[in-house]
């Protein structure tokens, strides 16, 4: 489980990252990153109704992303706020979390991703 201190909890902080953060498009994921004054990395996840009309499917995608971050928390550079925006069709690939790892590596936020962190 991802600790509370590693989550973007306030709507204002979430909006700030979305508005002022640097965007990176990786397939069906959009990653918004922004430097923060805190000494921890914080995560926000947005999975809209366009991804799936079923809440069960949307919540599963969010759980998978949170699990990936919690397993790789020590490998991610601190002092960053990250918002992951999931678009329609993301979970259709065989290993969707490898796409997330590649996206974080492109941003320069994570190193040494182990292939065992993929969750189907």
Phi, psi and omega per residue, in radians:
X1 nan 2.440 3.135
X2 -1.366 2.170 -3.124
X3 -1.073 2.676 -3.116
X4 -1.024 -0.649 -3.096
X5 -1.177 -0.291 3.132
X6 -1.715 0.277 3.113
X7 -2.036 2.492 2.996
X8 -1.431 1.966 -3.002
X9 -1.820 -0.527 -3.096
X10 -1.551 2.420 3.141
X11 -1.081 -0.609 3.141
X12 -1.132 -0.725 3.117
X13 -1.160 -0.711 3.116
X14 -1.063 -0.820 3.129
X15 -1.123 -0.637 3.132
X16 -1.110 -0.745 3.110
X17 -1.147 -0.740 -3.132
X18 -1.156 -0.646 -3.116
X19 -1.400 -0.799 -2.994
X20 -1.805 -0.116 -3.085
X21 -1.348 2.797 3.083
X22 -1.424 2.310 -3.082
X23 -1.766 2.442 3.052
X24 -2.316 2.191 -3.112
X25 -1.766 2.111 3.137
X26 -2.261 1.635 3.135
X27 1.088 -2.032 -3.102
X28 -1.701 0.216 3.104
X29 -2.044 2.526 2.976
X30 -2.095 2.222 3.128
X31 -1.951 2.157 3.056
X32 -1.918 2.188 -3.119
X33 -2.193 2.543 3.134
X34 -2.646 2.406 3.065
X35 -1.130 2.507 3.081
X36 -2.233 2.923 3.133
X37 -1.503 -0.151 -3.108
X38 -1.419 2.821 -3.135
X39 -1.686 0.287 3.103
X40 -2.230 2.761 3.021
X41 -1.528 2.395 3.120
X42 -2.088 2.554 -3.047
X43 -2.126 2.420 2.969
X44 -2.269 2.497 -3.095
X45 -2.220 2.347 3.075
X46 -2.204 2.026 3.082
X47 -2.185 1.820 -3.054
X48 -1.407 2.981 -3.131
X49 -1.175 -0.335 3.084
X50 -1.218 -0.400 3.079
X51 -1.144 -0.824 3.076
X52 -2.829 2.416 3.092
X53 -1.258 -0.226 -3.118
X54 -1.622 2.189 -3.132
X55 -1.109 -0.541 -3.139
X56 -1.062 -0.748 -3.126
X57 -1.201 -0.754 3.125
X58 -1.108 -0.742 -3.135
X59 -1.172 -0.592 3.098
X60 -1.123 -0.737 3.104
X61 -1.074 -0.736 3.115
X62 -1.134 -0.704 3.118
X63 -1.109 -0.701 3.125
X64 -1.114 -0.741 -3.133
X65 -1.174 -0.760 3.095
X66 -1.068 -0.695 3.121
X67 -1.132 -0.721 3.094
X68 -1.045 -0.796 -3.134
X69 -1.157 -0.710 -3.121
X70 -1.164 -0.620 3.106
X71 -1.257 -0.514 -3.078
X72 -1.902 0.314 -3.051
X73 -1.056 -0.658 -3.119
X74 -1.240 -0.373 -3.104
X75 -1.550 -0.250 -3.089
X76 -1.567 2.368 -3.130
X77 -1.111 2.408 3.123
X78 -1.305 3.052 3.090
X79 1.172 0.608 3.069
X80 -2.293 2.510 2.945
X81 -1.857 2.277 -3.085
X82 -2.192 2.246 3.022
X83 -2.036 2.172 3.116
X84 -1.807 2.120 3.108
X85 -1.916 2.094 -3.076
X86 -1.699 2.284 3.133
X87 -1.859 2.880 -3.107
X88 -0.999 2.349 3.105
X89 1.638 0.048 -3.089
X90 -1.149 -0.781 -3.055
X91 -1.371 0.002 -3.069
X92 -1.360 -0.339 3.116
X93 -1.345 2.867 -3.083
X94 -1.091 -0.775 -3.121
X95 -2.260 1.460 -3.053
X96 -1.173 -0.446 -3.106
X97 -1.328 -0.352 3.045
X98 -1.148 -0.561 3.068
X99 -1.112 -0.697 3.101
X100 -1.140 -0.747 3.106
X101 -1.091 -0.724 3.109
X102 -1.131 -0.661 3.131
X103 -1.123 -0.769 3.117
X104 -1.154 -0.614 3.101
X105 -1.178 -0.665 3.099
X106 -1.097 -0.625 3.104
X107 -1.284 -0.304 -3.090
X108 1.446 0.350 -3.102
X109 -1.635 -0.315 -3.056
X110 -2.411 2.564 3.082
X111 -2.312 2.778 3.043
X112 0.961 1.042 3.092
X113 -1.397 2.219 3.113
X114 -1.540 2.448 -3.113
X115 -1.194 -0.239 -3.136
X116 -1.342 -0.099 -3.127
X117 -1.462 -0.041 3.126
X118 -1.287 2.351 3.114
X119 -2.113 2.279 3.102
X120 -1.452 nan nan
